[in-house]
Amino acid sequence: MALTSCRKSATPLKLALQVLPKLSGYKSLEAKINILNRVSGILKPGRMTLLLGPPGCGKSSLLKALSGNLDPSLKVTGEVSYNGYKLEEFVPQKTSAYISQNDLHIAEMTVRETVDFSASCQGVGSREEIMMEVSRREKEAGIIPDPDIDTYMKAISAKGVKRTLRTDYILKILGLDVCADTMVGDAMRRGISGGQNKRPTTGEMIVGPTKALFMDEITNDSTALISLLQPAPETFDLFDDIILMAEGKIVYHGPRDHVLDFFEDCGFRCPKRKGVADFLQEVLSRKDQAQYWLHTELPYSYFSVDMFSMKFKESPLVKKLDEELLVASDKSKSHKNAISFSVYSLSRWELFKACMSRELLLMRRNSFLYIFKTTQLIIVAIMAMTVFLRTRMEIDVFDANY
């Protein structure tokens, strides 16, 4: 796969998924389950790719494999590389961001505080160095930057600030500025709505200096691979490329404009009033496939997922893809800021201060609970201490007779 840096001034980050032949999980000592089977592909720099497929086809597993977040118990064969660097040679969790289906937030924190804490932990990455390089090149070329853009670029590259301008920008583009000071909430606390609850999860990841985004069931200038179950037609048209999966296999991987031509070559046509995303989902289903059969003068027979996969492997798209995969990425052409090689963005002391600041905030927000618990503990302790007030009892001969 090929990925790009989120900075225009940085060298494109090329990630190549040479071959991921098989991703297997062991349900027990006797059963072996193949989740992904011979998956190959490329994510082009600066392009947004839609990952389509029915539930259980392996979309989440593919996203986790590309972002380095797979469960260690899974057995993986094949190779995933960024700019020619294998996953073992750098820190993929810092270079890319995986946004899962689950929204895990602290209910007592507001939306702004949640995104701010994520920004403080991830740091600015290479933004400061990139900003200095951009300024140097502008001076050499005699370019006068736009004041607003220059102010924004300098603000997001500043270190050690408690509240960043990028946080406000992320809240604005996600539509969270109207509820920025509202608690996230949970089942027991009233907070933001269910539709808004997904957005802080996305904001937490894109506020950092990551170069690639892998979004599961949920953009910016980074390369993005987004998994959606049933996207609306207007959402579908926003994507550059399509990856269609079924039963752990790649059925189609290429430009969005060519996907209908591929299925027409297979003998299936999308009706004019039918959404393309819905058509792609239903044409792989045994019960819905017949209605899209193009050659009505010929008898229809079920076109299986394996047949679609074989047809795709024989198409010119795969031949071009194989040629690109055979060309190894040159590490020397990769910019040093395109990939993260360190585990931590900040020093341990700065991370400690960020976590301590969050805990103090939560303690202040739950001050009544802590005061009540402390008072209760003191009262119970005093009651327990009274047991030892009379450690000796006077016993005479009269009492001994009884």
PATORZA-797126 format. One record per residue: residue in one letter; x, y, z of N, C-alpha, C in turn. Coordinates in steps of 0.02 Angstrom, whole numbers, padded with zeros to 5 digits, always signed. Layout:
N
AXYZXYZXYZ ...
//
This chain:
402
M+00041-00059+00000+00000+00000+00000+00043+00062+00000 A+00016+00115-00022+00054+00177-00024+00018+00229+00016 L+00054+00262+00061+00025+00313+00104+00065+00377+00096 T+00035+00432+00116+00069+00496+00109+00069+00533+00175 S+00117+00576+00183+00119+00618+00243+00062+00669+00240 C+00041+00691+00298-00013+00741+00301+00013+00810+00285 R+00078+00817+00273+00107+00881+00257+00124+00884+00183 K+00109+00940+00152+00126+00949+00082+00201+00952+00072 S+00238+00976+00122+00309+00985+00115+00348+00921+00129 A+00316+00871+00154+00351+00809+00171+00350+00761+00113 T+00399+00717+00110+00402+00667+00058+00345+00618+00067 P+00312+00596+00012+00256+00549+00019+00277+00486+00056 L+00233+00464+00098+00244+00402+00137+00213+00345+00099 K+00254+00302+00071+00230+00246+00031+00229+00183+00072 L+00171+00156+00080+00162+00094+00117+00140+00041+00068 A+00178-00013+00064+00161-00066+00016+00140-00129+00053 L+00081-00152+00038+00058-00217+00062+00075-00267+00007 Q+00136-00294+00011+00160-00336-00043+00114-00396-00052 V+00110-00438-00004+00062-00494-00006+00044-00510+00066 L-00019-00515+00079-00042-00539+00144-00081-00602+00130 P-00046-00658+00116-00080-00718+00093-00132-00743+00141 K-00118-00743+00205-00165-00776+00249-00160-00748+00319 L-00217-00734+00349-00221-00712+00418-00265-00763+00454 S-00236-00801+00499-00272-00857+00529-00279-00846+00604 G-00337-00866+00630-00348-00865+00702-00368-00934+00724 Y-00347-00953+00784-00361-01020+00809-00416-01016+00860 K-00475-01041+00841-00532-01040+00886-00521-01090+00943 S-00488-01144+00929-00471-01193+00980-00410-01230+00955 L-00390-01281+00993-00332-01320+00971-00348-01363+00910 E-00411-01372+00894-00431-01415+00838-00457-01377+00778 A-00484-01317+00788-00515-01279+00734-00469-01223+00711 K-00461-01215+00646-00421-01163+00616-00465-01120+00571 I-00464-01055+00581-00507-01009+00544-00464-00962+00503 N-00476-00959+00438-00442-00911+00394-00484-00848+00389 I-00457-00793+00413-00494-00730+00413-00482-00692+00348 L-00419-00685+00327-00401-00653+00264-00362-00702+00221 N-00375-00702+00157-00343-00751+00113-00314-00716+00052 R-00248-00713+00047-00211-00685-00010-00237-00616-00027 V-00227-00569+00019-00247-00500+00009-00187-00458-00012 S-00191-00425-00068-00138-00381-00093-00169-00315-00114 G-00132-00261-00108-00159-00197-00129-00112-00140-00116 I-00130-00082-00141-00091-00020-00133-00140+00036-00116 L-00122+00076-00067-00158+00138-00052-00117+00195-00079 K-00143+00230-00128-00106+00283-00162-00099+00344-00116 P-00044+00381-00123-00033+00440-00081-00087+00492-00090 G-00112+00518-00034-00160+00572-00035-00229+00553-00059 R-00245+00489-00064-00311+00467-00088-00350+00435-00031 M-00416+00441-00036-00460+00414+00015-00494+00352-00014 T-00486+00296+00020-00510+00231-00004-00567+00206+00040 L-00620+00182+00008-00678+00154+00043-00671+00078+00045 L-00676+00049+00104-00674-00024+00113-00745-00049+00123 L-00771-00085+00074-00840-00109+00075-00841-00185+00083 G-00894-00209+00113-00902-00281+00120-00954-00297+00172 P-00984-00356+00168-01035-00376+00218-01003-00388+00286 P-01042-00390+00339-01014-00405+00406-00980-00473+00407 G-00923-00475+00440-00886-00538+00447-00841-00555+00389 C-00830-00508+00343-00788-00523+00285-00714-00509+00298 G-00698-00480+00356-00628-00469+00373-00605-00397+00367 K-00652-00349+00363-00633-00279+00355-00593-00254+00415 S-00619-00267+00476-00584-00244+00536-00515-00276+00543 S-00510-00340+00526-00446-00374+00531-00396-00345+00482 L-00418-00326+00422-00373-00295+00374-00348-00228+00398 L-00393-00188+00426-00374-00122+00452-00324-00129+00509 K-00335-00178+00553-00289-00188+00609-00222-00214+00585 A-00222-00256+00533-00160-00282+00506-00118-00226+00476 L-00149-00179+00443-00113-00124+00412-00087-00073+00462 S-00123-00066+00518-00103-00016+00568-00062-00046+00625 G-00048-00111+00622-00007-00143+00674-00043-00153+00740 N-00109-00163+00737-00149-00171+00798-00181-00240+00803 L-00153-00289+00768-00182-00356+00771-00168-00390+00838 D-00214-00434+00857-00204-00474+00917-00144-00520+00907 P-00099-00523+00957-00039-00565+00949-00054-00639+00939 S-00114-00661+00958-00131-00732+00951-00145-00751+00878 L-00154-00702+00834-00167-00717+00764-00102-00730+00727 K-00104-00776+00681-00045-00793+00641-00051-00757+00574 V+00001-00719+00557+00001-00680+00496+00059-00700+00452 T+00046-00710+00388+00099-00721+00339+00093-00668+00285 G+00149-00647+00258+00147-00594+00209+00187-00534+00233 E+00179-00478+00200+00220-00419+00216+00180-00356+00206 V+00187-00311+00254+00158-00244+00249+00216-00195+00258 S+00223-00147+00214+00280-00101+00218+00257-00030+00206 Y+00289+00017+00240+00279+00088+00231+00343+00117+00202 N+00339+00146+00143+00399+00176+00112+00457+00126+00109 G+00442+00063+00102+00494+00013+00100+00514-00014+00168 Y+00489+00016+00222+00504-00006+00290+00451-00057+00311 K+00473-00115+00335+00427-00165+00361+00400-00142+00429 L+00346-00173+00450+00314-00153+00513+00360-00160+00573 E+00408-00208+00569+00453-00220+00624+00508-00167+00629 E+00517-00126+00577+00572-00079+00574+00554-00009+00600 F+00490+00002+00615+00469+00067+00642+00409+00056+00687 V+00377+00109+00709+00320+00105+00754+00256+00121+00715 P+00220+00071+00690+00161+00085+00649+00105+00118+00688 Q+00101+00105+00753+00048+00135+00794+00056+00211+00800 K+00119+00236+00790+00130+00308+00792+00124+00338+00722 T+00140+00300+00672+00137+00325+00604+00065+00328+00578 S+00024+00281+00599-00045+00277+00577-00092+00279+00637 A-00155+00290+00623-00206+00293+00675-00263+00246+00656 Y-00279+00200+00702-00335+00154+00691-00393+00176+00734 I-00449+00192+00703-00509+00215+00738-00558+00156+00739 S-00568+00127+00797-00608+00066+00803-00682+00081+00804 Q-00722+00028+00804-00795+00035+00807-00818+00056+00876 N-00778+00043+00927-00798+00055+00996-00778+00126+01017 D-00823+00160+01051-00810+00227+01077-00795+00222+01152 L-00732+00229+01170-00711+00224+01240-00689+00292+01264 H-00731+00323+01305-00717+00390+01331-00730+00391+01406 I-00701+00441+01439-00716+00454+01510-00777+00499+01513 A-00829+00474+01544-00894+00508+01542-00892+00577+01575 E-00848+00587+01625-00847+00650+01662-00811+00706+01626 M-00776+00691+01572-00739+00742+01536-00781+00771+01480 T-00770+00835+01465-00806+00866+01409-00773+00846+01343 V-00806+00863+01289-00780+00845+01223-00713+00881+01211 R-00709+00944+01229-00647+00982+01219-00591+00954+01262 E-00605+00936+01324-00554+00907+01367-00530+00840+01341 T-00575+00801+01313-00557+00736+01285-00508+00743+01227 V-00524+00788+01181-00480+00798+01123-00415+00832+01144 D-00419+00879+01192-00359+00913+01217-00310+00863+01249 F-00336+00817+01288-00293+00767+01320-00259+00723+01268 S-00296+00704+01216-00265+00664+01163-00211+00704+01128 A-00223+00768+01116-00172+00810+01083-00110+00818+01126 S-00120+00826+01192-00062+00834+01236-00021+00771+01241 C-00052+00712+01236-00015+00649+01240+00021+00633+01174 Q-00009+00650+01118+00022+00635+01054+00075+00686+01034 G+00072+00746+01062+00122+00796+01045+00112+00823+00974 V+00160+00862+00952+00157+00893+00886+00197+00854+00835 G+00234+00803+00858+00272+00762+00811+00325+00803+00774 S+00325+00797+00709+00375+00831+00667+00349+00898+00641 R+00291+00921+00666+00263+00983+00640+00309+01043+00650 E+00342+01046+00708+00387+01103+00722+00445+01104+00673 E+00474+01046+00661+00530+01043+00614+00508+01058+00543 I+00448+01033+00525+00422+01047+00458+00407+01121+00450 M+00380+01153+00502+00365+01224+00499+00429+01265+00490 M+00482+01247+00524+00546+01282+00516+00573+01274+00445 E+00565+01214+00417+00589+01202+00349+00547+01241+00299 V+00481+01244+00309+00438+01283+00264+00456+01357+00267 S+00467+01383+00327+00486+01453+00335+00552+01468+00300 R+00599+01422+00307+00665+01433+00275+00659+01435+00199 R+00619+01389+00172+00610+01388+00099+00572+01449+00074 E+00524+01473+00114+00487+01532+00094+00532+01593+00091 K+00578+01598+00140+00624+01655+00140+00672+01651+00081 E+00696+01591+00065+00741+01583+00008+00707+01600-00058 A+00643+01582-00063+00606+01595-00125+00573+01664-00126 G+00577+01701-00071+00547+01767-00068+00471+01766-00066 I+00443+01713-00037+00370+01705-00034+00344+01735+00030 I+00292+01776+00024+00259+01804+00083+00198+01761+00098 P+00197+01724+00154+00141+01679+00168+00078+01717+00187 D+00022+01684+00177-00042+01711+00199-00042+01717+00275 P-00060+01775+00303-00056+01784+00376-00098+01733+00415 D-00158+01719+00391-00202+01672+00427-00173+01602+00427 I-00150+01579+00368-00122+01512+00363-00058+01507+00403 D-00016+01559+00399+00047+01559+00436+00035+01556+00511 T-00015+01593+00535-00031+01592+00606-00055+01524+00628 Y-00097+01493+00587-00123+01426+00604-00066+01375+00604 M-00022+01376+00554+00033+01328+00550+00079+01334+00611 K+00093+01396+00632+00136+01406+00690+00101+01384+00754 A+00036+01395+00758-00001+01378+00819-00003+01302+00829 I-00014+01263+00776-00019+01191+00784+00049+01157+00793 S+00103+01194+00780+00170+01166+00788+00202+01186+00854 A+00166+01226+00894+00193+01248+00959+00188+01193+01010 K+00240+01185+01050+00242+01133+01100+00223+01160+01169 G+00197+01115+01211+00186+01131+01281+00126+01175+01296 V+00081+01187+01248+00023+01229+01262-00033+01185+01290 K-00071+01213+01336-00124+01175+01369-00183+01164+01322 R-00201+01215+01284-00256+01209+01236-00230+01232+01168 T-00237+01191+01118-00209+01205+01052-00263+01230+01005 L-00241+01269+00956-00286+01292+00904-00310+01235+00861 R-00269+01183+00854-00289+01125+00814-00349+01090+00846 T-00353+01089+00912-00411+01059+00946-00475+01096+00926 D-00472+01162+00927-00531+01201+00907-00548+01190+00834 Y-00496+01181+00792-00508+01169+00721-00540+01101+00710 I-00516+01050+00746-00544+00982+00739-00616+00982+00763 L-00630+01015+00818-00699+01018+00843-00745+01053+00793 K-00718+01103+00759-00758+01140+00710-00775+01097+00649 I-00726+01062+00621-00739+01023+00560-00780+00961+00575 L-00779+00937+00638-00820+00879+00656-00890+00899+00680 G-00903+00964+00683-00968+00987+00706-00979+00980+00780 L-00924+00978+00818-00928+00970+00891-00919+01036+00928 D-00912+01091+00892-00902+01156+00925-00964+01177+00965 V-01023+01152+00945-01085+01170+00980-01091+01133+01047 C-01055+01078+01055-01058+01040+01117-00988+01029+01146 A-00942+01076+01132-00873+01067+01153-00866+01065+01229 D-00908+01102+01264-00904+01105+01337-00957+01061+01371 T-00985+01014+01334-01033+00966+01361-00997+00901+01378 M-01015+00871+01435-00985+00807+01453-01002+00754+01402 V-00954+00708+01392-00966+00654+01344-01024+00610+01368 G-01024+00593+01433-01079+00555+01461-01076+00481+01445 D-01120+00444+01476-01126+00372+01464-01197+00351+01480 A-01207+00286+01494-01274+00262+01508-01303+00290+01572 M-01259+00311+01619-01281+00337+01684-01279+00413+01688 R-01244+00445+01642-01238+00518+01643-01262+00546+01577 R-01298+00600+01581-01322+00633+01521-01264+00670+01488 G-01257+00661+01423-01202+00693+01387-01222+00709+01316 I-01174+00702+01271-01187+00717+01201-01231+00662+01171 S-01260+00675+01114-01306+00628+01083-01269+00568+01054 G-01306+00517+01036-01275+00457+01008-01240+00470+00942 G-01268+00514+00900-01236+00530+00837-01171+00568+00846 Q-01168+00610+00899-01107+00648+00912-01055+00606+00949 N-01075+00551+00979-01029+00512+01020-00973+00480+00980 K-00985+00468+00915-00934+00438+00872-00880+00488+00853 R-00898+00551+00850-00851+00602+00825-00792+00615+00871 P-00800+00616+00937-00740+00625+00979-00689+00570+00969 T-00711+00508+00954-00664+00454+00940-00621+00470+00880 T-00653+00496+00828-00615+00517+00768-00571+00577+00784 G-00597+00625+00822-00558+00684+00839-00496+00668+00880 E-00501+00619+00925-00444+00600+00966-00385+00576+00923 M-00400+00543+00867-00348+00515+00825-00321+00564+00774 I-00364+00603+00742-00340+00648+00690-00309+00711+00717 V-00316+00725+00783-00285+00784+00812-00210+00774+00819 G-00186+00712+00816-00115+00698+00822-00079+00703+00755 P-00013+00693+00756+00027+00700+00694+00032+00636+00654 T-00021+00596+00650-00019+00533+00613-00021+00546+00538 K+00009+00500+00500+00014+00508+00427-00038+00467+00390 A-00070+00419+00422-00119+00376+00389-00176+00362+00437 L-00236+00357+00409-00296+00345+00450-00330+00282+00427 F-00345+00238+00475-00383+00177+00461-00446+00180+00504 M-00502+00195+00473-00565+00206+00509-00611+00147+00500 D-00633+00119+00555-00675+00059+00554-00746+00078+00572 E-00793+00073+00523-00865+00087+00533-00875+00158+00561 I-00851+00203+00541-00866+00269+00571-00915+00311+00536 T-00597+00699+00313-00529+00676+00320-00482+00733+00303 N-00439+00703+00322-00394+00759+00311-00348+00745+00252 D-00289+00778+00249-00244+00772+00192-00204+00707+00194 S-00212+00667+00245-00177+00604+00250-00211+00552+00205 T-00176+00497+00193-00207+00441+00159-00255+00407+00208 A-00314+00390+00185-00365+00362+00229-00395+00300+00198 L-00402+00248+00239-00439+00188+00221-00496+00182+00270 I-00557+00190+00246-00616+00195+00289-00664+00138+00274 S-00684+00104+00326-00731+00048+00319-00801+00073+00337 L-00848+00065+00290-00917+00083+00300-00961+00025+00278 L-01017+00017+00313-01062-00039+00297-01111-00021+00242 Q-01148+00034+00250-01197+00055+00200-01192+00130+00189 P-01142+00154+00153-01135+00226+00143-01188+00253+00096 A-01208+00315+00108-01256+00348+00063-01223+00364-00004 P-01262+00373-00057-01232+00387-00123-01187+00448-00123 E-01208+00502-00087-01166+00562-00085-01101+00550-00047 T-01103+00505+00002-01041+00487+00038-00997+00444-00006 F-01026+00398-00041-00988+00353-00085-00950+00392-00138 D-00980+00446-00164-00949+00485-00217-00889+00526-00193 L-00878+00531-00127-00822+00568-00101-00756+00530-00105 F-00760+00464-00114-00699+00423-00112-00666+00419-00180 D-00600+00409-00178-00560+00402-00239-00556+00330-00262 D-00546+00284-00215-00536+00213-00231-00585+00171-00191 I-00595+00109-00213-00640+00062-00181-00603-00004-00170 I-00610-00032-00110-00589-00101-00097-00652-00139-00076 L-00672-00187-00116-00732-00227-00102-00710-00296-00079 M-00731-00316-00019-00712-00380+00010-00773-00424+00021 A-00760-00489+00020-00811-00539+00036-00776-00604+00052 E-00797-00634+00108-00769-00699+00130-00693-00697+00136 G-00666-00639+00157-00594-00632+00168-00554-00623+00104 K-00586-00612+00047-00551-00605-00017-00565-00535-00046 I-00518-00512-00086-00526-00449-00122-00564-00463-00187 V-00623-00433-00194-00663-00441-00254-00647-00385-00304 Y-00633-00325-00279-00615-00269-00322-00572-00221-00282 H-00521-00194-00314-00478-00143-00284-00453-00098-00339 G-00480-00037-00340-00460+00009-00392-00500+00073-00389 P-00496+00115-00441-00532+00179-00442-00608+00169-00438 R-00640+00216-00406-00713+00212-00398-00749+00216-00465 D-00722+00253-00512-00754+00263-00577-00756+00200-00619 H-00713+00151-00604-00709+00091-00645-00744+00030-00615 V-00774+00038-00556-00802-00020-00522-00863-00048-00559 L-00905-00004-00586-00965-00028-00622-00946-00062-00688 D-00893-00036-00720-00870-00069-00782-00846-00140-00769 F-00813-00149-00712-00788-00216-00695-00846-00265-00687 F-00899-00244-00652-00955-00290-00641-00996-00300-00704 E-00997-00251-00749-01030-00262-00813-00993-00314-00855 D-00926-00314-00849-00887-00366-00883-00903-00435-00855 C-00923-00436-00791-00942-00500-00759-01014-00520-00775 G-01052-00473-00805-01121-00489-00824-01174-00459-00779 F-01156-00408-00740-01205-00379-00693-01203-00303-00701 R-01263-00273-00703-01268-00200-00713-01308-00169-00656 C-01285-00111-00635-01319-00073-00582-01375-00032-00612 P-01437-00038-00588-01492+00004-00613-01478+00078-00602 K-01510+00120-00642-01497+00192-00639-01517+00221-00572 R-01571+00198-00543-01596+00226-00480-01570+00189-00419 K-01522+00147-00428-01494+00107-00373-01428+00138-00351 G-01419+00144-00285-01355+00167-00259-01300+00118-00274 V-01242+00144-00293-01186+00100-00313-01163+00058-00253 A-01159+00089-00194-01136+00052-00135-01183-00006-00119 D-01249+00006-00123-01297-00048-00110-01291-00103-00163 F-01281-00082-00226-01272-00131-00280-01212-00175-00268 L-01156-00146-00246-01095-00184-00234-01105-00235-00178 Q-01145-00217-00129-01158-00263-00074-01204-00320-00096 E-01255-00304-00135-01306-00353-00152-01284-00399-00209 V-01240-00375-00253-01221-00417-00309-01178-00476-00287 L-01151-00473-00227-01112-00528-00200-01155-00577-00161 S-01218-00559-00150-01264-00602-00112-01300-00650-00158 R-01305-00712-00136-01338-00763-00177-01412-00746-00189 K-01446-00720-00139-01518-00709-00145-01535-00646-00184 D-01488-00597-00189-01502-00534-00223-01468-00527-00290 Q-01426-00573-00309-01383-00564-00367-01422-00568-00433 A-01473-00611-00436-01507-00625-00500-01539-00564-00531 Q-01563-00516-00490-01598-00458-00517-01553-00411-00557 Y-01487-00419-00549-01440-00376-00584-01409-00410-00645 W-01433-00469-00663-01405-00506-00720-01416-00467-00785 L-01363-00454-00821-01365-00412-00880-01389-00449-00942 H-01367-00509-00952-01382-00546-01013-01447-00587-01003 T-01503-00552-01010-01567-00584-00997-01584-00639-01048 E-01553-00636-01107-01567-00688-01157-01532-00753-01140 L-01485-00752-01092-01449-00811-01072-01473-00834-01003 P-01470-00898-00989-01490-00922-00922-01442-00897-00869 Y-01471-00879-00811-01430-00852-00756-01406-00909-00712 S-01344-00904-00689-01316-00950-00639-01277-00909-00588 Y-01277-00932-00527-01246-00894-00473-01172-00884-00485 F-01150-00821-00479-01080-00802-00488-01051-00795-00418 S-01010-00843-00397-00985-00846-00328-00931-00793-00316 V-00915-00784-00252-00862-00737-00232-00795-00759-00261 D-00782-00824-00261-00719-00849-00290-00715-00832-00365 M-00771-00835-00400-00771-00819-00471-00759-00745-00483 F-00789-00703-00440-00775-00631-00445-00701-00617-00431 S-00674-00649-00381-00604-00639-00363-00558-00661-00420 M-00572-00717-00451-00531-00741-00507-00538-00694-00567 K-00598-00669-00579-00609-00622-00634-00569-00558-00622 F-00567-00535-00559-00530-00475-00544-00454-00485-00553 K-00430-00545-00534-00358-00559-00542-00337-00561-00615 E-00385-00573-00660-00370-00575-00731-00378-00507-00765 S-00401-00457-00727-00415-00391-00756-00351-00350-00762 P-00350-00299-00805-00291-00255-00811-00273-00218-00747 L-00323-00207-00704-00309-00172-00641-00260-00211-00598 V-00268-00277-00595-00224-00318-00554-00154-00322-00586 K-00152-00325-00652-00087-00326-00685-00047-00263-00670 K-00081-00206-00671-00048-00143-00654-00028-00142-00581 L-00072-00169-00539-00058-00172-00467+00003-00216-00453 D+00007-00273-00486+00064-00318-00476+00129-00285-00498 E+00127-00246-00551+00187-00211-00573+00210-00160-00522 E+00163-00125-00490+00181-00077-00439+00207-00111-00376 L+00180-00169-00360+00204-00206-00301+00274-00234-00312 L+00291-00251-00374+00357-00278-00388+00411-00226-00381 V+00393-00163-00390+00442-00109-00383+00449-00092-00309 A+00506-00110-00281+00517-00099-00210+00526-00024-00196 S+00498-00002-00140+00505+00068-00120+00577+00082-00098 D+00603+00138-00120+00671+00158-00103+00670+00195-00036 K+00702+00166+00015+00702+00198+00081+00738+00265+00080 S+00788+00272+00035+00826+00334+00034+00784+00393+00011 K+00729+00380-00025+00686+00434-00048+00632+00452+00003 S+00630+00415+00057+00580+00428+00109+00603+00484+00155 H+00560+00532+00169+00576+00586+00215+00579+00559+00286 K+00626+00584+00325+00635+00559+00393+00575+00571+00438 N+00534+00621+00421+00475+00636+00461+00412+00600+00438 A+00419+00560+00384+00360+00524+00358+00342+00465+00401 I+00390+00437+00438+00379+00377+00478+00404+00389+00549 S+00369+00363+00598+00389+00371+00668+00428+00310+00690 F+00487+00322+00717+00530+00267+00740+00533+00264+00817 S+00506+00313+00851+00507+00314+00924+00438+00297+00951 V+00436+00263+01008+00373+00241+01037+00334+00299+01066 Y+00369+00346+01100+00337+00401+01135+00350+00466+01099 S+00297+00508+01096+00304+00574+01066+00332+00624+01115 L+00320+00613+01179+00342+00659+01231+00386+00622+01281 S+00418+00661+01324+00459+00631+01376+00413+00601+01429 R+00441+00558+01471+00401+00527+01524+00373+00579+01572 W+00411+00631+01586+00389+00682+01632+00329+00720+01603 E+00331+00736+01538+00276+00771+01507+00213+00727+01504 L+00223+00662+01491+00166+00616+01492+00137+00610+01562 F+00181+00609+01613+00157+00606+01682+00117+00669+01700 K+00141+00727+01678+00104+00789+01692+00036+00790+01658 A+00033+00764+01597-00031+00762+01561-00081+00716+01596 C-00057+00657+01617-00101+00610+01652-00122+00636+01720 M-00074+00667+01756-00090+00695+01822-00140+00752+01816 S-00132+00793+01765-00179+00848+01755-00250+00821+01743 R-00255+00767+01705-00320+00738+01692-00350+00709+01756 E-00310+00675+01797-00335+00645+01858-00358+00699+01907 L-00321+00754+01912-00342+00809+01956-00407+00839+01932 L-00415+00844+01867-00478+00869+01839-00536+00823+01858 L-00526+00758+01852-00579+00710+01869-00594+00711+01944 M-00542+00720+01985-00554+00724+02057-00594+00786+02075 R-00579+00843+02043-00618+00903+02057-00690+00895+02034 R-00699+00861+01978-00766+00852+01951-00807+00804+01993 N-00773+00757+02026-00807+00709+02070-00791+00723+02143 S-00782+00787+02160-00761+00805+02228-00812+00783+02280 F-00878+00788+02266-00928+00768+02315-00920+00694+02332 L-00909+00653+02282-00901+00581+02294-00840+00567+02338 Y-00784+00601+02323-00723+00589+02361-00731+00614+02433 I-00764+00672+02442-00775+00698+02510-00821+00651+02549 F-00874+00627+02517-00920+00582+02550-00885+00517+02570 K-00845+00489+02524-00810+00427+02539-00760+00436+02595 T-00725+00493+02595-00676+00506+02648-00711+00513+02716 T-00766+00550+02717-00804+00558+02779-00830+00491+02804 Q-00856+00451+02759-00881+00385+02778-00825+00341+02806 L-00767+00344+02777-00710+00305+02800-00689+00327+02870 I-00689+00392+02882-00669+00418+02949-00719+00395+03002 I-00784+00399+02986-00836+00379+03035-00830+00305+03051 V-00822+00263+02999-00815+00191+03010-00752+00176+03050 A-00698+00214+03037-00635+00203+03074-00643+00220+03147 I-00679+00275+03162-00691+00294+03232-00733+00241+03268 M-00784+00216+03233-00826+00164+03264-00785+00101+03277 A-00740+00084+03232-00698+00025+03243-00649+00036+03300 M-00626+00098+03310-00579+00113+03364-00611+00106+03433 T-00677+00116+03438-00710+00112+03503-00709+00040+03531 V-00697-00008+03489-00694-00078+03512-00637-00087+03561 F-00585-00048+03555-00525-00056+03596-00522-00007+03654 L-00577+00027+03671-00576+00074+03727-00568+00038+03794 R-00600-00020+03804-00594-00059+03866-00557-00123+03850 T-00493-00119+03856-00451-00177+03839-00448-00228+03896 R-00464-00207+03960-00463-00254+04018-00528-00248+04057 M-00552-00304+04082-00614-00305+04121-00599-00332+04191 E-00628-00299+04243-00618-00320+04312-00662-00382+04326 I-00631-00437+04346-00667-00499+04361-00649-00520+04432 D-00700-00530+04476-00687-00550+04546-00709-00623+04555 V-00704-00647+04618-00721-00716+04633-00796-00729+04623 F-00836-00679+04638-00908-00687+04630-00927-00699+04557 D-00895-00661+04513-00909-00670+04441-00883-00738+04416 A-00830-00763+04446-00802-00826+04423-00848-00885+04438 N-00889-00879+04492-00934-00934+04509-00990-00942+04458 Y-00998-00894+04417-01051-00898+04367-01023-00907+04298 
//
